[in-house]
Amino acid sequence: MAELPEASGLPGKPTAASRTTLSHIMTQNDVNLLGTVHGGVIMKLVDDAAGAVAGRHSGGPAVTASMDEMVFLEPVKVGDLVHVHAQVNWTGRTSMEIGVKVLAERWNESTPATRVGTAYLVFAAVDEEGKPRPVPPVVPSDDRDRRRYQEAEIRRTHRLARRREILESRQRPL
Ligand SMILES: CC(C)(COP(=O)(O)OP(=O)(O)OC[C@H]1O[C@@H](n2cnc3c(N)ncnc32)[C@H](O)[C@@H]1OP(=O)(O)O)[C@@H](O)C(=O)NCCC(=O)NCCS
């Protein structure tokens, strides 16, 4: 059973209110030595889109606390128009999980876009001193958002358990 987030006490905000898409055409400046787009270029776009969502949802500054499950499914090429879709999947008291889906399509063709990557990031909302501040609870808009919320809770439980287990193992002699 996933651990329930501590309530922030703020009114809820629907997922749809902060959902965002960032689009970018890949150029020669974005390639690695193999000639395909560098993973770091995609990760920057993912972080940018997720940061915009976190800022919109929380109504102020938010910082990346972690990025996990960044999966690259297909290579991205020069001339691809990349769309990065991001939304709040889950909220805790001061943190939010942002789910990101990356699609690519040829910039000058009307062929369907291909999913090239996915990622989950945790952002913490912060005040002027960089200290965590409460975030509005996200209100899933439909069944798909409710499923994403449930799955985000599972990831949160695993992240906390892993961190706890590692900290405990450091207390034990080698
Ligand atoms: C993220 C940060 C604000 C957390 O501060 P902290 O003093 O550890 O505060 P807390 O332990 O109360 O954590 C705040 C929230 O973030 C979550 N969090 C912190 N570290 C996390 C991690 N590694 N993974 C997932 N969630 C994390 C906590 O669970 C908590 O969420 P909750 O309130 O919803 O339960 C702080 O570590 C920081 O400023 N990090 C640098 C962020 C940054 O600069 N990012 C850009 C990289 S260049």
Ligand as a Chemical Component Dictionary entry (heavy atoms), coordinates in Angstrom:
data_LIG
# 
_chem_comp.id                   LIG 
_chem_comp.type                 NON-POLYMER 
_chem_comp.pdbx_formal_charge   0 
_chem_comp.three_letter_code    LIG 
# 
loop_
_chem_comp_atom.comp_id 
_chem_comp_atom.atom_id 
_chem_comp_atom.alt_atom_id 
_chem_comp_atom.type_symbol 
_chem_comp_atom.charge 
_chem_comp_atom.model_Cartn_x 
_chem_comp_atom.model_Cartn_y 
_chem_comp_atom.model_Cartn_z 
_chem_comp_atom.pdbx_ordinal 
LIG C1  C1  C 0 15.159 19.556 -3.263  1  
LIG C2  C2  C 0 15.476 20.294 -1.963  2  
LIG C3  C3  C 0 14.759 21.661 -1.961  3  
LIG C4  C4  C 0 14.940 19.439 -0.805  4  
LIG O1  O1  O 0 15.225 20.109 0.374   5  
LIG P1  P1  P 0 15.255 19.339 1.796   6  
LIG O2  O2  O 0 15.770 20.305 2.786   7  
LIG O3  O3  O 0 15.903 18.013 1.640   8  
LIG O4  O4  O 0 13.723 19.214 2.121   9  
LIG P2  P2  P 0 12.800 17.941 2.377   10 
LIG O5  O5  O 0 13.555 16.743 2.856   11 
LIG O6  O6  O 0 11.686 18.463 3.247   12 
LIG O7  O7  O 0 12.231 17.621 0.937   13 
LIG C5  C5  C 0 11.240 18.432 0.327   14 
LIG C6  C6  C 0 10.371 17.567 -0.556  15 
LIG O8  O8  O 0 11.164 17.077 -1.636  16 
LIG C7  C7  C 0 11.153 15.649 -1.643  17 
LIG N1  N1  N 0 12.490 15.210 -1.992  18 
LIG C8  C8  C 0 13.663 15.658 -1.502  19 
LIG N2  N2  N 0 14.693 15.008 -2.068  20 
LIG C9  C9  C 0 14.149 14.127 -2.930  21 
LIG C10 C10 C 0 14.686 13.145 -3.823  22 
LIG N3  N3  N 0 15.994 12.937 -3.936  23 
LIG N4  N4  N 0 13.821 12.406 -4.547  24 
LIG C11 C11 C 0 12.498 12.584 -4.466  25 
LIG N5  N5  N 0 11.926 13.506 -3.632  26 
LIG C12 C12 C 0 12.751 14.247 -2.887  27 
LIG C13 C13 C 0 10.802 15.251 -0.201  28 
LIG O9  O9  O 0 10.206 13.952 -0.168  29 
LIG C14 C14 C 0 9.817  16.333 0.163   30 
LIG O10 O10 O 0 8.548  16.057 -0.438  31 
LIG P3  P3  P 0 7.127  16.190 0.368   32 
LIG O11 O11 O 0 7.148  17.458 1.151   33 
LIG O12 O12 O 0 6.130  16.237 -0.746  34 
LIG O13 O13 O 0 6.992  14.963 1.216   35 
LIG C15 C15 C 0 17.013 20.510 -1.755  36 
LIG O14 O14 O 0 17.635 19.243 -1.637  37 
LIG C16 C16 C 0 17.656 21.294 -2.878  38 
LIG O15 O15 O 0 17.579 22.513 -2.920  39 
LIG N6  N6  N 0 18.299 20.592 -3.819  40 
LIG C17 C17 C 0 18.923 21.240 -4.994  41 
LIG C18 C18 C 0 17.870 21.455 -6.082  42 
LIG C19 C19 C 0 18.474 22.076 -7.321  43 
LIG O16 O16 O 0 19.235 23.014 -7.223  44 
LIG N7  N7  N 0 18.104 21.513 -8.453  45 
LIG C20 C20 C 0 18.650 21.925 -9.715  46 
LIG C21 C21 C 0 19.884 21.159 -9.993  47 
LIG S1  S1  S 0 21.119 22.147 -10.732 48 
# 
loop_
_chem_comp_bond.comp_id 
_chem_comp_bond.atom_id_1 
_chem_comp_bond.atom_id_2 
_chem_comp_bond.value_order 
_chem_comp_bond.pdbx_ordinal 
LIG C1  C2  SING 1  
LIG C2  C3  SING 2  
LIG C2  C4  SING 3  
LIG C2  C15 SING 4  
LIG C4  O1  SING 5  
LIG O1  P1  SING 6  
LIG P1  O2  DOUB 7  
LIG P1  O3  SING 8  
LIG P1  O4  SING 9  
LIG O4  P2  SING 10 
LIG P2  O5  DOUB 11 
LIG P2  O6  SING 12 
LIG P2  O7  SING 13 
LIG O7  C5  SING 14 
LIG C5  C6  SING 15 
LIG C6  O8  SING 16 
LIG C6  C14 SING 17 
LIG O8  C7  SING 18 
LIG C7  N1  SING 19 
LIG C7  C13 SING 20 
LIG N1  C8  SING 21 
LIG N1  C12 SING 22 
LIG C8  N2  DOUB 23 
LIG N2  C9  SING 24 
LIG C9  C10 SING 25 
LIG C9  C12 DOUB 26 
LIG C10 N3  SING 27 
LIG C10 N4  DOUB 28 
LIG N4  C11 SING 29 
LIG C11 N5  DOUB 30 
LIG N5  C12 SING 31 
LIG C13 O9  SING 32 
LIG C13 C14 SING 33 
LIG C14 O10 SING 34 
LIG O10 P3  SING 35 
LIG P3  O11 DOUB 36 
LIG P3  O12 SING 37 
LIG P3  O13 SING 38 
LIG C15 O14 SING 39 
LIG C15 C16 SING 40 
LIG C16 O15 DOUB 41 
LIG C16 N6  SING 42 
LIG N6  C17 SING 43 
LIG C17 C18 SING 44 
LIG C18 C19 SING 45 
LIG C19 O16 DOUB 46 
LIG C19 N7  SING 47 
LIG N7  C20 SING 48 
LIG C20 C21 SING 49 
LIG C21 S1  SING 50 
# 
